[in-house]
C-alpha cells in the first residue's frame, strides 16, 4: 500500500490535473478511489493530450478536458476496481 504521510491529498471530484489521465506529474492514488496524493499543491507536470497539451501545469490546475486518471480504476489486491 502506498505511503501518504506528508503528502497533500486532493479529492478526485474536484477534477484537477493531479487526478487527470493527461497529467504526467509525480502522484500516487490516495487511500480511497476518491483521492490522489501529491507532494504539494505546487508540484508540476506536463499535460499530454489534454486541454493544455505540451504545457507544464500544477497539480491543482483545472481545464475542461479532464479525464480521470486510469490508475484510479485498476483492480486492487482483492480484484475489486478501485
ROSE-4610 file (N, C-alpha, C; in Angstrom, 1 decimal, always signed):
// ROSE-4610
residu = [X/X/X/X/X/X/X/X/X/X/X/X/X/X/X/X/X/X/X/X/X/X/X/X/X/X/X/X/X/X/X/X/X/X/X/X/X/X/X/X/X/X/X/X/X/X/X/X/X/X/X/X/X/X/X/X/X/X/X/X/X/X/X/X/X/X/X/X/X/X/X/X/X/X/X/X/X/X/X/X/X/X/X/X/X/X/X/X/X/X/X/X/X/X/X/X/X/X/X/X/X/X/X/X/X/X/X/X/X/X/X/X/X/X/X/X/X/X/X/X/X/X/X/X/X/X/X/X/X/X/X/X/X/X/X/X/X/X/X/X/X/X/X/X/X/X/X/X/X/X/X/X/X/X/X/X/X/X/X/X/X/X/X/X/X/X/X/X/X/X/X/X/X/X/X/X/X/X/X/X/X/X/X/X/X/X/X/X/X/X/X/X/X/X/X/X/X/X/X/X/X/X/X/X/X/X/X/X/X/X/X/X/X/X/X/X/X/X/X/X/X/X/X/X/X/X/X/X/X/X/X/X/X/X/X/X/X/X/X/X/X/X/X/X/X/X]
num = [1/1/1/2/2/2/3/3/3/4/4/4/5/5/5/6/6/6/7/7/7/8/8/8/9/9/9/10/10/10/11/11/11/12/12/12/13/13/13/14/14/14/15/15/15/16/16/16/17/17/17/18/18/18/19/19/19/20/20/20/21/21/21/22/22/22/23/23/23/24/24/24/25/25/25/26/26/26/27/27/27/28/28/28/29/29/29/30/30/30/31/31/31/32/32/32/33/33/33/34/34/34/35/35/35/36/36/36/37/37/37/38/38/38/39/39/39/40/40/40/41/41/41/42/42/42/43/43/43/44/44/44/45/45/45/46/46/46/47/47/47/48/48/48/49/49/49/50/50/50/51/51/51/52/52/52/53/53/53/54/54/54/55/55/55/56/56/56/57/57/57/58/58/58/59/59/59/60/60/60/61/61/61/62/62/62/63/63/63/64/64/64/65/65/65/66/66/66/67/67/67/68/68/68/69/69/69/70/70/70/71/71/71/72/72/72/73/73/73/74/74/74/75/75/75/76/76/76/77/77/77/78/78/78/79/79/79/80/80/80/81/81/81/82/82/82]
x = [+0.8/+0.0/+0.9/+0.6/+1.4/+1.4/+2.5/+2.7/+2.1/+1.3/+0.7/+1.1/+2.0/+2.5/+3.2/+2.9/+3.5/+3.1/+2.1/+1.6/+0.3/+0.0/-1.2/-2.2/-3.4/-4.5/-5.4/-5.7/-6.7/-7.9/-9.0/-10.3/-10.4/-10.6/-10.8/-11.9/-13.0/-14.2/-14.0/-12.8/-12.5/-12.0/-11.7/-11.3/-10.1/-9.0/-7.8/-6.8/-5.7/-4.7/-4.1/-4.0/-3.4/-4.2/-5.5/-6.3/-6.7/-6.0/-6.3/-5.4/-5.9/-5.0/-4.0/-4.2/-3.2/-2.0/-2.1/-1.1/+0.0/+1.3/+2.5/+3.3/+2.7/+3.4/+3.5/+4.4/+4.5/+3.3/+2.7/+1.5/+1.3/+0.4/+0.0/-1.5/-2.1/-3.5/-3.6/-4.7/-4.9/-5.3/-5.7/-6.2/-7.5/-8.3/-9.6/-9.6/-10.5/-10.6/-10.9/-11.4/-11.8/-10.7/-9.4/-8.3/-7.0/-6.3/-4.9/-4.0/-2.8/-1.8/-0.6/-0.3/+0.8/+1.7/+3.0/+3.9/+3.5/+3.0/+2.5/+1.6/+0.8/+0.0/+0.7/+2.0/+2.8/+3.6/+3.5/+4.1/+3.6/+4.4/+4.0/+4.3/+3.6/+3.8/+3.4/+3.8/+3.4/+2.1/+1.3/+0.0/+0.2/-0.2/+0.0/-1.4/-1.8/-3.1/-4.3/-4.2/-5.3/-5.5/-6.3/-6.5/-5.3/-4.3/-3.1/-1.9/-2.2/-1.2/+0.2/+1.2/+2.6/+2.9/+2.0/+2.3/+2.5/+3.4/+3.5/+2.4/+1.8/+0.6/+0.8/+0.4/+0.4/-0.6/-0.4/-1.4/-2.8/-2.9/-4.3/-4.9/-4.2/-4.8/-6.0/-6.8/-8.0/-8.2/-9.0/-9.4/-10.6/-11.2/-12.4/-12.2/-11.0/-10.7/-10.3/-10.6/-10.2/-10.8/-9.9/-10.3/-9.7/-10.5/-10.0/-8.7/-7.8/-6.5/-6.8/-6.4/-6.7/-6.2/-5.1/-4.6/-5.6/-6.5/-7.5/-8.6/-8.6/-9.6/-9.0/-7.8/-7.1/-7.6/-7.6/-8.0/-7.0/-7.5/-6.6/-6.3/-5.7/-5.2/-6.4/-7.6/-8.7/-9.4/-8.9/-9.6/-10.7/-11.0/-12.0/-11.4/-12.3/-11.8/-11.8/-10.7/-10.5/-11.5]
y = [-1.2/+0.0/+1.3/+2.3/+3.5/+4.2/+4.9/+5.8/+7.1/+7.7/+9.0/+10.0/+9.7/+10.6/+11.8/+12.9/+14.2/+14.5/+13.9/+14.2/+15.0/+15.8/+16.5/+15.6/+15.5/+14.7/+15.6/+15.2/+16.0/+15.1/+15.7/+15.0/+14.9/+13.7/+13.4/+14.2/+14.4/+15.1/+16.6/+17.1/+18.5/+18.6/+17.5/+17.5/+18.4/+18.2/+19.0/+18.1/+18.7/+18.0/+16.8/+16.8/+15.7/+14.4/+14.5/+13.3/+13.1/+13.8/+13.7/+12.7/+11.9/+11.0/+11.6/+12.9/+13.6/+14.1/+14.3/+14.9/+14.0/+14.4/+13.5/+13.9/+14.6/+14.9/+13.8/+13.9/+12.9/+12.9/+11.7/+11.5/+10.0/+9.7/+8.3/+8.3/+7.1/+7.0/+7.2/+7.8/+8.1/+6.8/+7.0/+5.8/+5.3/+6.1/+5.7/+6.1/+5.5/+5.8/+7.3/+8.0/+9.4/+10.4/+9.8/+10.7/+10.4/+11.5/+11.4/+12.1/+11.6/+12.2/+12.8/+14.0/+14.7/+15.3/+15.6/+16.2/+17.5/+18.4/+19.7/+20.2/+21.3/+21.9/+22.6/+22.8/+23.4/+22.5/+21.2/+20.2/+20.3/+20.3/+20.5/+19.2/+19.1/+18.0/+18.5/+17.8/+18.1/+17.5/+18.3/+17.9/+17.2/+16.0/+15.2/+14.8/+15.5/+15.1/+15.8/+16.7/+17.3/+18.7/+19.5/+20.9/+21.8/+21.5/+22.3/+21.5/+20.7/+19.8/+20.4/+19.7/+20.1/+21.3/+21.6/+22.7/+22.1/+22.8/+22.3/+22.9/+22.1/+22.5/+22.1/+22.9/+22.5/+21.5/+20.8/+19.7/+20.2/+21.4/+22.0/+22.7/+22.7/+23.4/+22.6/+23.3/+22.7/+23.1/+22.3/+22.6/+21.8/+22.1/+21.5/+20.1/+19.6/+18.4/+17.3/+17.4/+16.5/+15.1/+14.1/+12.7/+11.9/+11.2/+10.5/+9.7/+9.8/+9.1/+7.6/+6.8/+5.4/+4.6/+5.0/+4.3/+4.2/+5.1/+5.1/+4.1/+3.4/+2.4/+1.0/+0.8/-0.5/-1.4/-2.7/-3.7/-3.7/-3.8/-3.9/-5.3/-5.6/-6.9/-7.9/-7.5/-8.4/-8.6/-7.8/-7.9/-6.9/-6.1/-5.1/-3.9/-3.2/-2.0/-0.9/-0.1/+1.0/+2.0]
z = [+0.0/+0.0/+0.0/-0.8/-0.9/+0.5/+0.7/+1.9/+1.6/+2.4/+2.2/+3.2/+4.1/+5.1/+4.5/+5.0/+4.5/+3.0/+2.5/+1.1/+1.2/+0.2/+0.1/-0.5/+0.0/-0.5/-1.3/-2.5/-3.3/-3.7/-3.6/-4.0/-5.5/-6.0/-7.4/-8.0/-7.3/-7.8/-8.0/-7.6/-7.9/-9.4/-10.0/-11.4/-11.7/-10.9/-11.1/-11.8/-12.3/-13.0/-12.3/-11.0/-10.2/-10.4/-10.7/-10.9/-12.4/-13.3/-14.7/-15.4/-16.3/-17.0/-17.9/-18.3/-19.2/-18.5/-17.2/-16.4/-16.0/-16.2/-16.0/-14.8/-13.8/-12.6/-11.6/-10.6/-9.6/-8.7/-8.5/-7.7/-7.5/-6.6/-6.4/-5.9/-6.2/-5.7/-4.2/-3.8/-2.3/-1.6/-0.4/+0.4/-0.1/-0.8/-1.3/-2.8/-3.6/-5.0/-5.3/-4.3/-4.4/-4.1/-4.0/-3.6/-4.4/-4.6/-5.2/-4.2/-4.1/-3.2/-4.0/-3.7/-4.4/-3.3/-3.6/-2.7/-2.1/-3.0/-2.6/-3.7/-3.4/-4.5/-5.6/-5.4/-6.4/-7.3/-7.1/-7.9/-9.3/-10.3/-11.7/-12.6/-13.7/-14.6/-16.0/-17.0/-18.4/-18.7/-19.4/-19.9/-21.2/-21.4/-22.6/-23.2/-24.2/-24.9/-24.3/-23.4/-22.8/-23.3/-22.6/-23.0/-23.0/-22.2/-22.1/-22.7/-23.7/-24.4/-24.5/-24.0/-24.0/-23.2/-22.2/-21.3/-19.9/-19.1/-17.7/-16.9/-16.1/-15.3/-13.8/-12.9/-11.5/-11.1/-10.1/-9.6/-9.4/-9.0/-8.7/-9.8/-11.0/-12.2/-12.7/-13.4/-14.0/-15.4/-16.2/-17.5/-17.9/-19.0/-19.4/-20.1/-20.2/-20.9/-19.9/-18.6/-17.6/-17.9/-17.7/-17.8/-16.6/-15.9/-14.7/-14.9/-14.0/-14.1/-14.1/-15.1/-15.2/-14.0/-13.4/-12.2/-11.1/-11.1/-10.0/-10.2/-11.4/-11.7/-11.9/-11.4/-11.5/-10.4/-10.7/-9.6/-8.5/-7.3/-6.1/-5.8/-4.7/-4.3/-4.3/-4.0/-3.9/-5.3/-6.3/-7.6/-7.8/-6.8/-6.9/-7.6/-8.4/-9.1/-8.0/-8.0/-7.0/-7.3]
